[in-house]
Amino acid sequence: MEDTIQVITIGSATEDILVLANESQIIKGRNATCEKLLAFEYGAKIPVGRIKSTLGGAGTNVAVGLRKLGIIVAPCVAVGNDETGEKIRNNLIKKKICIDFFQEVGICESDRSIILVEPVERDRTIFYNRQAGNHLKLKNISKWKTDWVFISSLAEGWEKKLSQILKLRLVKGVRIAFNPGKAQIASGLKYLSPFLKETSVLFLNWDEALELVFSDKQFKEKYVSNPPPKKEVFKFLHNIGARIVVITLGKKGAIASDSYYTYTSPGATPKVVELTGAGDAFASGFMASWIKEEGNMKKAMGWGMTNSGSVIMYFGAEKGLLNASEVEKKANEIFLDAIIREKRLG
C-alpha cells in the first residue's frame, strides 16, 4: 500500500448498460421528492435508440476522476470473479490507480446497472443490482493511511461500515467526504447525525437533500405546504454539523455553502448527451480542487461544474473526464468570478 494515498473512495463498481429510451414519457410525480415519473406502455414491445456498455459505479467513477486531476487515490470496491470484474480491475490498472483495496468476491457476479436515458431532457433512471457490492469489506481499516475517505452509496452492512469510518475519523483524524446513497438517506437524520457531525464535505442532489431534512419531523411540519427555501436546507444541515454542504441541481448547476456564504454556479454546458456520472464528475472535480487549495470555494465549484459539464457531453461516466490543465484552462479565475454568485447565507 502506498503511503502517499490522498483519498480512498468507498462505493460501487459496476458495468452500466445505457439505453436511449426514445418512446418513454414523463408524467407528474407524487410529491416534492418525486416530481416526475418515467412511463412506458404496459405490456408493449418498445424500440429504443442507442445501447452502450460502459463502466460505472461511484466508487470507481470518483477514483478515476480524482486520479485524472492529479490526486493519488485508491478505490475500495468489490467485484465478482467474472469478465466484468476483470474489466473493471484492468481499467483501474490502465489508469494507474492503486488497487490495494480492490476486492474480488468469488461467490457472486459483479454489480450491474441498466440506465434508461430520457431522449429530451437526457436525464437518467437507473435500475441497479448489487451482488459483489453487498460483500464489500473495509479490511484492516485501522491501518489505513490516507488524508481523506470519500464515501458514496453503500450496500448491505453499511451501518457497520459507517461506524468503522467514524472511528477512523476520531482516532486518526481522517477527513470525510460523504455522498450518501438511498439506504443511508432513508435511515434519516436520527441515525446519520453523529456521522454528519464529522463530515467535512457533504454532497447531495436536491431530492436527496429534501428527503434528508424532511426526516426531521419539526422541519417537515414547518414546510408541509411549500418546499423549503434552499438557504433553510443549508442552515439545517450546517446546524447538524456538516462543514461544507454541496447540493447539485442537475442541468441547473449547483449550490455550495460553508455556513457563511453560498456559492451558486449555473450548468456548464448547453450540450447534454446524458447525465450518468455527472454527480461523480462534479464530486471528483470539487474534491481535487479542495485538496489542492482548501478554502477556495469558487475554484472548487468551478472545477466541479467544468468536470461535470464535460462528462455529460458523452455516454458513460468516464469519457469526458478532464485532467488538471484542461480544467484550469476552462475554469480560470476570470470565468469563475463572472459566473459563480457569492451570497451571505444569512
Secondary structure, DSSP 8 states (H G I E B T S, - for coil): --TT--EEEES--EEEEEEE-TT-EEEEEEETTEEEEEE--TT-----S-EEEEEE-HHHHHHHHHHHTT--EEEE-EEESSHHHHHHHHHHHHTT---TT-EEETTS--EEEEEEE-TTT--EEEEEE-SGGGG---TTGGG---SEEEE----TTHHHHHHHHHHHHHHH--EEEE---HHHHHH-HHHHHHHHTTEEEEEEEHHHHHHHHTTSHHHHHHTSSS---HHHHHHHHHHHT-SEEEEE-GGG-EEEE-SSEEEEE--S-S--S--TTHHHHHHHHHHHHHHHSTT-HHHHHHHHHHHHHHHTTSSSSSTT---HHHHHHHT-HHHHHHH-EEEE--
